Amino acid sequence: MNNQETEIQLIQITKKFGNFAAVQNVNLEIHHGEFFSLLGPSGCGKTTTLRMIAGLEEPTEGQICLAGEDVTYKPAHLRNVNTVFQDYALFPHMTVEENIYFPLKMKKVKYSSAQAMIEEALSLVNMTGFGKRYPQQLSGGQRQRIALARSLVNRPRALLLDEPLGALDFKLRIAMQKVLKDIQKNVDITFIYVTHDQTEAITMSDRICVMKDGLIHQIGTPDEIYNSPASTFVASFIGDMNFLEGQVVQKGENSVTIDVDGKPILSTRFEGTFSKGDSVVACIRPEKICLDKVCDSEFQNKFENHFQASIHRIVFRGTDYEITLKFGQSEIRLIESASEFNNKKIGDQLFIGFQKDDVITYLKECKKVCDYETNLDN
Ligand SMILES: Nc1ncnc2c1ncn2[C@@H]1O[C@H](COP(=O)(O)OP(=O)(O)OP(=O)(O)O)[C@@H](O)[C@H]1O
């Protein structure tokens, strides 16, 4: 679907409300046919960015291009994009068919010539046969599908979706994620999706833009964002992460050794440049850590980082256990499947092991900018 042709371009976009910058110096290039998500905590500027693309908000500075055309000051109705909101916004006094016909009517398309398009839109969202119903005769998920059909019927270049599944319950939300993704595969339309749900963004997107406080922290594929987070904020916002604070004790060309509570931790991946004595944060995903009763040569050969720690907390999560171990003042969490758990108890002294390539190190100064601890709660 994605052929790398640029569909939407934001160049040095800033949006201020009074003196407050809701979006700052944003540069984005979204490709044709891409499923692109704007992800970040509440208030980070996702909706404002989307509204500027839609033409519902004018940027204070910068330029917006759609398919190569500068549309920065073009009114919303003249841009070839449609928006789907969380609250469906269907007209209650109109049938499903009439709702879907509405954007075509605005374009002066006769009802008789619109019928095939309406049928096609209904079929696209798997709602054939529902045309004569009124919105109040539909479930939440069905209403959202009709809202989608209505925004797709006139085949915009891009569809802008602002937390479209936010009002649905968990199971329906998961089902609708699949529906949305399937629809996107079947139409040659760029989707820009706003969400604060990292799982949703990871599972659905071709690329994700992670924002915080109006700034872009990282743009990348779900794999890049998850496995190579550009900041401690991204590391904390996407997935689960251990943050180990320590000092650099040795710096090689391709590796760094960090002292964390008396344990030397070797890391081969780092953001920024460090010197001996620098305070740093070493990040490691819980699923990359292994646990064993013995630290034999096989364990040592497999894991460059291995040391003893004691079990501090155990949380049963259904299919697995989250185990927290303590060494000195530091804690490290890991995940064990229920079948491997084998009656471990609080206080057990065990060996943890992880590979140097799975440790990403950031300068602790990042904490001031990225404030990763606060964002662990998001
Ligand atoms: N019209 C406005 N006037 C003043 N401030 C605004 C206005 N619209 C948005 N803001 C502020 O700009 C910031 C970004 O808002 P925005 O709605 O873009 O965030 P968001 O990331 O979409 O958040 P959420 O996930 O909660 O919808 C927020 O601090 C918000 O209060």
The ligand as a MOL file (V3000), in Angstrom:
LIG
                    3D

  0  0  0     0  0            999 V3000
M  V30 BEGIN CTAB
M  V30 COUNTS 31 33 0 0 0
M  V30 BEGIN ATOM
M  V30 1 N -8.5390 25.9730 21.8220 0
M  V30 2 C -7.6000 25.8630 22.7620 0
M  V30 3 N -7.2940 26.9090 23.5680 0
M  V30 4 C -6.3220 26.8120 24.5100 0
M  V30 5 N -5.5820 25.7000 24.7250 0
M  V30 6 C -5.8400 24.6380 23.9480 0
M  V30 7 C -6.8540 24.6510 22.9400 0
M  V30 8 N -6.8720 23.4360 22.3320 0
M  V30 9 C -5.9280 22.7000 22.9520 0
M  V30 10 N -5.2950 23.4060 23.9150 0
M  V30 11 C -4.2150 22.9460 24.7720 0
M  V30 12 O -3.1780 22.4690 23.9460 0
M  V30 13 C -2.5890 21.2930 24.4930 0
M  V30 14 C -2.6670 20.1650 23.4840 0
M  V30 15 O -4.0280 19.8020 23.3350 0
M  V30 16 P -4.4750 18.5870 22.3950 0
M  V30 17 O -5.9650 18.5230 22.4270 0
M  V30 18 O -3.8320 18.7460 21.0840 0
M  V30 19 O -3.8450 17.3810 23.1760 0
M  V30 20 P -4.0200 15.8060 22.9350 0
M  V30 21 O -2.6710 15.2430 22.8790 0
M  V30 22 O -4.9070 15.5760 21.7690 0
M  V30 23 O -4.7450 15.3950 24.2820 0
M  V30 24 P -5.9470 14.3410 24.5470 0
M  V30 25 O -5.3800 12.9810 24.3330 0
M  V30 26 O -6.2820 14.6010 25.9860 0
M  V30 27 O -7.0460 14.6890 23.5920 0
M  V30 28 C -3.3370 21.0030 25.7910 0
M  V30 29 O -2.5790 21.5190 26.8630 0
M  V30 30 C -4.6310 21.7690 25.6260 0
M  V30 31 O -5.1380 22.1820 26.8730 0
M  V30 END ATOM
M  V30 BEGIN BOND
M  V30 1 1 1 2
M  V30 2 1 2 3
M  V30 3 2 2 7
M  V30 4 2 3 4
M  V30 5 1 4 5
M  V30 6 2 5 6
M  V30 7 1 6 7
M  V30 8 1 6 10
M  V30 9 1 7 8
M  V30 10 2 8 9
M  V30 11 1 9 10
M  V30 12 1 10 11
M  V30 13 1 11 12
M  V30 14 1 11 30
M  V30 15 1 12 13
M  V30 16 1 13 14
M  V30 17 1 13 28
M  V30 18 1 14 15
M  V30 19 1 15 16
M  V30 20 2 16 17
M  V30 21 1 16 18
M  V30 22 1 16 19
M  V30 23 1 19 20
M  V30 24 2 20 21
M  V30 25 1 20 22
M  V30 26 1 20 23
M  V30 27 1 23 24
M  V30 28 2 24 25
M  V30 29 1 24 26
M  V30 30 1 24 27
M  V30 31 1 28 29
M  V30 32 1 28 30
M  V30 33 1 30 31
M  V30 END BOND
M  V30 END CTAB
M  END
